[in-house]
């Protein structure tokens, strides 16, 4: 199998993965996990390590990724990390970046540079319980995607349209995803 790399992506391996999933759709089922511990005030620490996918538990991560979360002082935090909305926005642009890179590679489109700047407009009246008519989450999310590529503007526009339709995190942000929280008493 030829290991041609485009945008840092092994295209042959990408195509082999797609073919494998076409042959066995169960390979595409993943469960990602995170463990968050409240520290104090708005400060939380999240560890991300294991996940399941391709019909097995993954053991490639020998150490967890550790993310600190907090709020800025204006929202009674201590700036020990980004807040949850910022982490979600970072997750959204990370997912789009991966989708753009992979799909561009599959289409033979070279990307020289790419940056995504995101802004989420939110009115905290809903979170603060002041107004029931204000949406709790972002009213709008704006993403500026700057790409330097020899591809035509139309090729990039088609790529971005496709990626928006296939991005898991974009889907979770755009459409309701059931969230279930259950109480377990800590002893």
C-alpha positions as CSV (number, residue, x, y, z in Angstrom):
1,X,0.0,0.0,0.0
2,X,1.4,3.4,-1.0
3,X,1.8,5.8,1.9
4,X,1.3,9.1,0.2
5,X,0.9,11.9,2.7
6,X,-1.2,15.0,2.0
7,X,-1.6,17.5,4.8
8,X,0.2,15.1,7.2
9,X,-2.5,12.5,6.5
10,X,-1.6,9.0,5.2
11,X,-4.1,8.9,2.4
12,X,-3.7,5.2,1.7
13,X,-4.4,4.4,5.4
14,X,-7.4,6.8,5.4
15,X,-8.9,5.0,2.4
16,X,-8.2,1.6,3.9
17,X,-10.0,2.8,7.1
18,X,-13.0,3.9,5.0
19,X,-13.1,0.6,3.1
20,X,-12.8,-1.4,6.4
21,X,-15.8,0.5,7.9
22,X,-17.8,0.0,4.7
23,X,-17.2,-3.7,5.1
24,X,-18.0,-3.7,8.8
25,X,-19.9,-0.7,10.1
26,X,-19.5,-1.9,13.7
27,X,-15.9,-0.7,13.4
28,X,-17.2,2.9,13.3
29,X,-18.8,2.8,16.8
30,X,-16.8,4.7,19.4
31,X,-17.4,5.8,22.9
32,X,-15.3,8.7,24.2
33,X,-15.0,9.5,27.9
34,X,-13.9,12.2,30.2
35,X,-13.6,12.3,34.0
36,X,-14.1,15.7,35.6
37,X,-13.4,16.6,39.3
38,X,-14.6,19.8,40.8
39,X,-11.8,21.5,42.6
40,X,-13.3,24.7,44.1
41,X,-15.5,27.5,42.9
42,X,-15.5,27.4,39.1
43,X,-12.2,25.4,38.9
44,X,-12.5,21.9,37.5
45,X,-9.9,19.3,36.4
46,X,-10.8,16.9,33.6
47,X,-8.8,13.8,32.7
48,X,-9.2,12.2,29.3
49,X,-7.6,8.9,28.6
50,X,-9.4,5.7,27.6
51,X,-12.1,5.3,24.9
52,X,-13.5,2.4,23.0
53,X,-13.6,2.0,19.2
54,X,-13.1,-0.5,16.4
55,X,-14.7,-3.1,18.7
56,X,-12.2,-2.8,21.5
57,X,-10.9,-0.6,24.3
58,X,-8.0,1.6,23.2
59,X,-4.8,1.4,25.3
60,X,-2.6,3.8,23.2
61,X,-2.7,6.6,25.8
62,X,-0.5,5.6,28.6
63,X,-1.1,8.9,30.5
64,X,-4.3,11.0,30.6
65,X,-4.6,14.4,29.1
66,X,-5.4,16.9,31.8
67,X,-7.5,19.9,31.1
68,X,-8.1,22.7,33.7
69,X,-11.3,24.6,33.5
70,X,-12.3,27.8,35.3
71,X,-14.0,31.1,34.7
72,X,-12.5,34.6,34.4
73,X,-12.6,36.8,37.6
74,X,-15.6,38.8,36.1
75,X,-17.5,35.5,36.4
76,X,-16.2,34.7,39.9
77,X,-13.4,32.4,38.7
78,X,-9.6,32.4,39.0
79,X,-8.5,32.0,35.4
80,X,-7.0,28.6,36.0
81,X,-8.2,27.5,32.6
82,X,-10.7,28.2,29.8
83,X,-14.4,28.1,30.7
84,X,-16.7,25.4,29.4
85,X,-18.0,27.4,26.5
86,X,-14.4,28.2,25.4
87,X,-13.6,24.4,25.6
88,X,-16.6,23.6,23.5
89,X,-15.7,26.2,20.9
90,X,-12.1,24.8,20.9
91,X,-13.6,21.3,20.4
92,X,-15.7,22.5,17.5
93,X,-12.8,24.2,15.7
94,X,-10.5,21.2,16.4
95,X,-13.1,18.8,14.9
96,X,-13.6,21.1,11.8
97,X,-9.8,21.4,11.4
98,X,-9.4,17.6,11.4
99,X,-12.3,17.2,9.0
100,X,-10.9,19.8,6.6
101,X,-7.4,18.3,6.7
102,X,-8.6,14.7,6.2
103,X,-11.2,15.5,3.5
104,X,-8.8,17.8,1.7
105,X,-6.2,15.0,1.7
106,X,-8.8,12.5,0.3
107,X,-9.6,15.0,-2.5
108,X,-5.9,15.6,-3.3
109,X,-6.2,19.2,-2.0
110,X,-3.0,20.5,-0.4
111,X,-3.4,22.9,2.6
112,X,-0.4,25.1,3.3
113,X,-1.8,26.8,6.3
114,X,-5.1,26.9,8.1
115,X,-6.5,28.8,11.1
116,X,-9.9,28.9,12.5
117,X,-11.1,31.8,14.8
118,X,-14.3,31.2,16.6
119,X,-16.6,33.5,18.6
120,X,-19.6,32.3,20.6
121,X,-22.2,35.0,21.4
122,X,-23.9,34.2,24.7
123,X,-26.3,36.0,27.0
124,X,-25.8,34.8,30.6
125,X,-29.2,35.9,31.8
126,X,-30.5,32.4,31.2
127,X,-27.6,30.7,33.1
128,X,-28.1,33.2,36.0
129,X,-31.8,32.4,36.1
130,X,-32.7,36.0,35.4
131,X,-34.7,35.3,32.2
132,X,-36.4,32.2,30.9
133,X,-36.8,33.8,27.5
134,X,-33.0,33.9,26.9
135,X,-31.4,30.8,25.4
136,X,-29.0,29.2,27.8
137,X,-26.3,28.4,25.2
138,X,-24.7,30.6,22.5
139,X,-27.2,32.5,20.4
140,X,-24.7,32.3,17.5
141,X,-21.3,30.9,16.7
142,X,-19.1,32.6,14.1
143,X,-16.1,30.8,12.6
144,X,-13.6,32.5,10.3
145,X,-11.6,29.7,8.5
146,X,-8.5,31.0,6.8
147,X,-6.9,28.5,4.4
148,X,-3.9,29.0,2.2
149,X,-4.0,26.4,-0.6
150,X,-3.4,26.1,-4.4
151,X,-7.0,24.8,-4.7
152,X,-9.6,27.0,-6.3
153,X,-12.1,29.0,-4.2
154,X,-14.8,26.7,-5.4
155,X,-12.9,23.5,-4.3
156,X,-12.4,25.0,-0.9
157,X,-16.1,26.1,-0.6
158,X,-17.2,22.6,-1.6
159,X,-14.7,21.1,0.9
160,X,-16.0,23.3,3.7
161,X,-19.7,22.5,2.9
162,X,-18.9,18.8,3.0
163,X,-17.0,19.0,6.3
164,X,-19.8,21.0,8.0
165,X,-22.2,18.2,7.0
166,X,-19.9,15.4,8.3
167,X,-18.4,17.0,11.4
168,X,-19.5,15.1,14.6
169,X,-19.0,18.2,16.9
170,X,-20.8,20.5,14.5
171,X,-23.7,18.1,14.4
172,X,-23.8,18.0,18.3
173,X,-23.8,21.8,18.4
174,X,-26.4,22.3,15.6
175,X,-28.9,19.6,16.6
176,X,-30.2,18.4,20.0
177,X,-28.2,15.6,21.5
178,X,-29.9,13.8,24.4
179,X,-28.0,14.4,27.6
180,X,-28.8,12.3,30.6
181,X,-27.4,13.2,34.1
182,X,-28.0,10.7,36.9
183,X,-27.3,11.2,40.6
184,X,-25.0,8.8,42.4
185,X,-24.4,9.5,46.0
186,X,-20.7,9.6,46.9
187,X,-19.9,7.8,50.1
